[in-house]
Amino acid sequence: MVREPVFAGSWYPGNPVEMNRVLDEYLSEAPVEPGEAFGVIAPHAGWVYSGRVAGAVYGCVNVPETAIVMSPNHTGVGSHRAIWPVGEWKVPGTGLEVDMELADVIKLEAGLETDTFAHMREHSLEIQLPFLARRRPGLRIVPICLGRLSYKEVASIGRGVAKAVRASGRSVLLVASTDMSHHIPAKSARELDQMAIDRMEAFDPKGLFETVRKKSITMCGVIPTTCVLVAAKELGATGVKLVRYATSGDVTGDNREVVGYAGLVIG
């Protein structure tokens, strides 16, 4: 099974040479040299808006042999716990093979369902892949798309992912794809997003999940982010650090209705 790059040429460059030029520019903005990490939390809007935040994050970490990439389900199509189990995801100029063996174990341990349909028109996972491929040619991935789930369900998936990773013996990077507040004034977005960022930096997955719900923060990827935090903690991670925050207003100059973008490293 091959997943074509549906959003290349619109959300990010479709020409491989131009795409890699832009990637290198974004990755060069990392504030520190690359180091070991358990995971990253990165935005997924069109690169003109969120690419510099994503690049700063990915430039901070060494990308190992496999990445488990978790995204929200924006379309509402398909399973709410969908894993893409085999094949390849294309990005301009290259492709990322699915780590079939690890995907099989994760599916079992985390209670996921084989469902490629949920992934077909979902942008938030695809947007991460060019960054990952640029940082680690030959990288293999496990694509997971998560929809409406309770905290109990999300935590169970996270623990299952961690169990599968430990059993595999693989070196893995956990990736959570999320944007922050959507279509509100910049001042309000920064205030609300800081509440969520505080919970992430406190390494408090349940607190993040509950804060987003109670404060009506429109963080579209709170479920995959919570799941990644749970899994990383199970695997021995001890801290989460904000690398960069921005809003679409920083690009457009219009702060009346913005989307927020946060990039964090889990170490």
N, C-alpha and C positions, 0 to 999 in steps of 0.2 A: 504494500500500500504506500502510495506517495502522496504527501500533502504539498500542493503547489503554493508558492508565495503569493497569496491572494492580495496582500496590501502593498506589495512592492510597486513602486512607480507612483504611489499616491501618499501613503503615510511615511514612506522613506524611499530613498532612491532605488530605482529599478535597474540601473546600469551598475554592474559590479565594480567597475573602476571608480565611479563617482561615489558609490556607497562606501567603499573602503576608504576613500579619501576623507569623507565626512566622519566615518567611524574613528579614524586615527586622530582627527581634530578633537572629537569629543573625548576620546580616551586619554588624550594628553592633558586634560584638565583635572585628572585625579590629583588630590592634594598630597598624597603620600605614595611611596613606592609600593608595588604590588606585594601583598603578603598572604599568608594562609588564612582561610576563613571557612566557616561552616555554611554560610549562606549570604544572600543579598536580598534586599527589598528594593525593587526598581520600578519606575513608571513606564507607561505603555501608550502614551498619546503619540500623535505625529511627531516625528523627530524635531521639527522646527520648534516645537513647544517644549518637549520633555527630553530631547536627546542629550543635552548637556548634563542634565542631572543623571541620566542613566549612564552616560559615558564616565562621569566622575566616579560613580560607584564601581562599575566593572573594571576601571583602571586601577582600583585599589586592591584587587584580589587576584590571586593566582587561580586559574580555572583548571580543575583536575580532569580526569578522563571522562567523567560523566556528570551531567547536570540534570537534576530533577526539577522540572519547570512547572509551577502551579499557577494557574490563571483563574480569574472569575469567569462565569458564564454570562456574558452580556445579552446574548440572543434569547436565552430561555429555552433553546432547542436541545433536545436530547437529555441524557442522564445528568443528574446533579453531582455525580461522582464518577466522571468519565475519564478513562485512561486510554491512550492510543498505544496499542501494544507492540506493533511491529512496523517495519518499513523505514521510510525516510521522509524527513521534512526538508523541502528545498528552500534555499534563500538564493538571491542572485549570485551566480557564479559558483555555488557549491551546494552541498546538502549535509544534513546531520542525520546520522543513522540512529534509529531507536534502539536502546539497550534492551533487547527483547528478554534476556534472562532476568535482569533486574526488574523489568516491568511485570513479568509474570509473578515474581515474589511479592512485589508491592501490591499488585492486584489482590493477591490472596490475603496478605497480612493486614492491609488497610481496608478491605471490603469494598474495593472499587469495581466498576463495571466496564467491560470493553464497549466503547462507543466512539466511533470516529465522527459521527454526525454532529455531536456537540462541538467539535473542534473546527468544522469546515469553514464557518464564517466568523470565527472568533479571532479578533485582532490581537488580544492582549498577550497571548503566548507567542505568536509569530514575531511581534515587535522585539522580543528579547533575543531571538536567535542570531541575528547578525552580530550583535555584540559578543555573544558567547563564541560563535564560530571564529570571529576575528581574534579573540583572546586565546583560543585553543583550537587550531585546525585539527580535524579528525575527532572532535568531541562527539560523544554519544549522548542522547537525551532520553528522558522519560517524560512525556507530555501528559499533564493531568489538568482537567478542567472541572472546577467545583462550582456548584450552584447553591441553591437555598438549603442550608443545613443549620442545625442547632449547634451550640458550643460543644455539647457532649459528642455529637457526631464528628465535628471537626477535630476535636482533641483525640478521638479514637483513630481517625485517619492519620493524624500526625504521629501518634505512637506506633501505628502499624508501619508507616514509612520508615521510621527510625529502626524498628525491628528488622525490616527487610534490608536496610543498608548495612546494619551490623552483621547480619547473616551473610551478606554478599562479600564482605571484605573489600568492597570497592571504595576508592576515593571519590567523594561526591560533593558537588556544590548544590545546595538547596536554593531555589530561586522563587521568590514570590512576586508576582506581577500585579501592581496596583497603582491607580491614581488616587488622589486625596479628594478634597471637597470639590464639588461640581457646581458651576454656574451661580455663584454668589459673589458679593463684593469682596475684593481682595482682603480688606481688613478682617472681615468675618471669617474668611477662609483660613487666614493665618492663625487666628485665635482658635478655631475649631481644630484645625490640623495639628496645632501644637499639643492639644489634649491627647490626640491619638499618638503623636510622636513621643510624648512623655511616657505613655504606657509601653510603647515599643522599646524605648531606651531603658525602661525599668525591667525589660524582659518579662513582661506580664501578659501572656497571651489571653487569658480570661479577662483581665482588666481591659485590654484593647477591645475585645469583642463586645464587652458590656458597655464601655464608654461610647463606642461608635453607635450602638443601638440607642442608648439613653439620651445622647446628645444629638441624635439624628444627623450624624456626620456622614456625608455622602461619599464615603471611601469605598469605591466599588470592589476592591480586592481585599476587603477585611477577612473574608473566609480563607483564601489561600495564604494570606499573611499570617493569620492566626495558626493555621496548620503548619506552616514552615517554622514559626517560633516554637511550637510544641515539639516538632521533630528535632530541631536543632538543640533544644534544651535536653531532650532525651539522649542525644548523641554526645553531650558533654560541653556544649557551648556555654559561655559564662557572661557574655555581654553583647549589647547592641549599640551601635554608634551612628548618629546622623552624619552623613557626608555632605549632603547639599539639599536645600529646599528652594523651590521657586514656584511661581505661578505663571499661567499663560499671559497675564498682564505684564510680566517682565519683558515679554517678547513684543506684544501688540501695543503696549502703552495704554490699553483700555482696562481699567481696574474695576469697572462696574459689575462685570460677570466674568469670573475667572475659574480655572481649574487648577488645583494645587498638585505639586509633584514633589515627592520626597524620596531620597535615596539613602539607604542605610546598609551597613555591613554587620553581620552577625559573626562574632569571633569567640 
